[in-house]
Amino acid sequence: MKIAIASGKGGTGKTTVAVNLALALEDVQLFDCDVEEPNCNLFLDFELEPVEEVTCLVPEINPDKCTLCGNCADFCKYNALAALPIQIMFFPSLCHGCGGCSLVCPAGAIEEKPRSIGRIEKASSSQTSLKFLRGILNIGEAMATPVIRSLQRHLDESRPAIIDSPPGTACSVLAVIGGADYCVLVTESTPFGFHDFLLALEATRALNVPVGVVLNRDGLGDSRVEEFCRAEGIPILLRIPNDRMIARLYSEGIPFVKEMPDWKEKFEDMFETIKALACKSTGVQ
């Protein structure tokens, strides 16, 4: 079973929920798919080792064969290629690696070569029973989705997986939610939190993924999220209060299930609720 932890915006407590949920359970996997800024390991402090380099195939143009016909530049909808009178210019950061330019080149002047865009890392197996992997997008790269796809290939389908999604509703988020059996939306009952929660909820509905809500910093703001969820029949899975102790532990990089044992049981109960809801919605065991 794959559970995506998502949010309409950053800073709502998505990573806090993902890490504490994973630590409260046995024999689970934790995947940090927020590849532009992975921060689960700030709370885990695992020693990480490389798993693989993620590459994207990009064109390499042979000037001796190129006839400057411009077919490649005309084909590229991302403007990664530009046809000039004396050469074809290539902008690697704009290339999506579709390979179409090589197909439309009549002279066979384009060959695809791999270019590194990120990497996958994992926790040393001798350190923990928790299987933890994360993806990291190289600085300056625009395409997070290929790194997420590579990370998802390491999922063990026989074990539950907690997946920390990027915030928002961009393509990288949809890549995570679309492959999940259930989505937990973490939000705050504030005007900004409610607005962005609605955007994230719309994304889950478009992907037909069952969803529940965690209210973080409960007691701060108003009741608009709770009232909306009640009206729409969306379960509120957990309430995390606006608690000074939880905030202090977070600021020190300490998952609060380690210092507040009663929360371990609350996260375990939330997991059992999710399993029952997911089974009811999709038949996933």
N, C-alpha and C positions, 0 to 999 in steps of 0.2 A: 504494500500500500504506500502510495506517494502522497505526502501532505505538503502543499506549498504554503509558506508563510509569506503573505504579501501585504502591501499597504498602498494607499493612494498617493502618499507623499513620504519623503524621508523624515526620520526623527520621531516616528510614532511608537517605536518599541518593537519593530519587526524582528530584529536580530536578537533582542532580549528574549522574546517569546520562543524563537527557534532554538536558541542555545539552552535555555532552561527546560524546555520540553524534551529535548534530546537527552539531557543529563538526568532527567527524572525517569527515563525509561531504560529498559534492558534490551540488548541485542538490536540496536537501531543504527541507522546511518544518518549522518548530518552532512549536507552538501551546501556549501556557500556559493550560490550562483549570482551573487551581487558582484560580478567580476570587475566592474569599474572601481569598486571600493570595498573589497571583501574585509569584513572586520570581526567575523565570528572568533577567529583565533586570538583576538585581543582578550577574550574572556576565557579561552581554553589554554592558551600558552603552550601549545604543543610544539615540539620540534618537527618541522616540516621537511619533506624530501620531495624532489621532483619526480613526476610521473611521466609527463610527456610535454612536448612543445606543440602548440597549436599553430598550424600554418594555413595560409590561404593561397590558392594558385593565382598568380598574376601573369600578365603577358610580358614576354621579352621579345622585342622586335628586332629582327635581323635587317640592318640597313642595306645590306648588299642585295637582299631579295625584295625589299619593300618598294612598291611602285608608286607610293603616295596617292593611291586611289581614294583614300578617305573612307572606305567602307566600314572600317573598324570604329572610327570616330562617329560616323553616322549611326551605327548600331548601338553604341554605348549610351544608355539613358542616364548614367550617373556622371557623365562628363569626365570620366577618368582618362579619356584619350582626346587629343585635339590635333586636327590635321592642319599643319602649316605648309607653306609652299616648298620648304626644303626638308621637313622632317615631321614625324609623328611624335608629339609630346605625350608622355605618360605621367599621371599623377597617382602614385600607389595608394595614398590614403583614401581616395575616392573609389577604388576598385572593389567590387563585390565578388569577384572571382567566379563569375558565371560561365566564363569560357566562350561566350558568344563571339568575341572579336576574332578568335582563332578560326572559328567556323566560317565566318564571312570573308576571310582574307583569301582572295583568289590566287595570290602568289605563294601562299604557304610560308609567309615571313614571320608568323607569330608562333612562338612556343611558350607554353605555360610553365612557370617556375614557382616553387613554394617560397612564401615570404612569412616570416614569423609574426604573429599578431598577439600571442599570449602563451600562457602555460598552465598546466594542471599540477597541483601539489597535494600531498596527502600527509596525514600524521603518521609518524613511525608506529608500526604495529606493536612494538615492544612497550610503548608508553601507555596505551589505553585499549580497552575493549571496544570503545566507540569508533566506528569507521568514519573518519572525517576527511573530506576532500574539498578543495576549493579551486576556483579558476581565477586567473589574474589576467586582465587585458593589458597589453603593453601601453605605456603612456603615449598619448597622441593618436591611438587607434580609435576608429569610429564604430567598428562592428563588434558588438559584444556577443551577438547571437551565436556565431561559430564556436566561440570559446565555451558558451553554455552547452551547446550541442555535444561538444567533445566531453565535457564534464558529465553530462547525463549518460553517456555510454558506459560509465563506470558504476552505475546504479546496480545493486544486487536486487533483482526482482523478488527474491525469496525473503527479504527482510524489510521491515518498515523503514521508510526514508523521510526525514524531515528536511525540507528544501527551503533555504533562505533565499527569497526572490529579490531582485532589484526593486526599488520603489517606483511608483508611477504606473503608467499604462503603455509604455513604449514596446517595441518589438521584442526586446530582451525579456520583458515581463511576460508577454504572451507566450514566449517559448517555454517558460517555466510553468505557468498556470495551465497551458494547453496539454501538458504531459502529466498533470497531476490527477489523482483520484478525488482529492478534496482540497479546498482552498480556505485557509484561515486569514481573514482580513483583520489586521490590527489597526485600530483607529482611536482617536480621542474625540470626546464630545465637545468640540469647539467649532466655530464657523469654518475655519480652514480645514480642520479634520473631517468634518461632515461633507464638505464640498468634494474633497478629493476621495473620500470613501465612496461617494456615489459614482465617481468615474471608474474606480477599481471594480465596484460591484457590477457596473455595466459590462466591463470586460469579461468577468467570470460568467455572466449570463450569456454573452455572445459565444463563449466557448463551451457553454453547457456543462460547467463544472459546479458541483454543489458547494455551498459556501456557508461558513459560520463566522462569528465576530468575536474578537477579544477587545474589550474596552480597557485601554491602558490609561493610567492616571485617572481612574474613575473617581468622580467627585469634583474634578476640575472642569469647569464649563457648565453645560446645561444638559438637558435630557433628550435633545433632538435625535441623536443616534438611536438611543433606546426606543423612543417612540416610533421611529421609522421602522426599526427591525420588528417591533411588535406588530405593526400594521402590515408588514410584508411577509411575516412568518419566517423571519431569519433568526436562527438561534444565536443567543449570546452565550458563548462557550465558557468564558472566563472574564472576571473583572479583576484588574490589578489596580489597587488603590494608589492615590497620590501620596505615597508613604515615604517618609524621610529616610527610613532604614534601607528601603529598596533603592532609593536614589543614591544614598551614600555607597552602597555596595557596587552599584553600576559605575559610579565615578572612579572606583578603585579597580574596576575590571573583574569583579567577583560575581559570578552567577548567583542569584539570591537563593536558589534551591539548596545551595551548599551550606548556607548560614541560617536558613529559615526552613527547617525540615517539613513543617506543615504544608509548604507550597509544593513539595514533591508529590504529595498525595493529590493535591488539586490539579496538577498537570497530568498525573496518571488518570484521574477521573475524566479530564478533558479529552485525553486520547481515546479512552473507552467510548465516550460519547461520539467522537468523530468516527470511530470505526462503525458504530451502530448506524449513524446517519449516512455514511458513505455506502454501507451495505444496503440500506433501504433505498438509496437513490440510484445506485449503479450496479448493485450486486457484487461489489468488490468485497472480498473477505480480508 
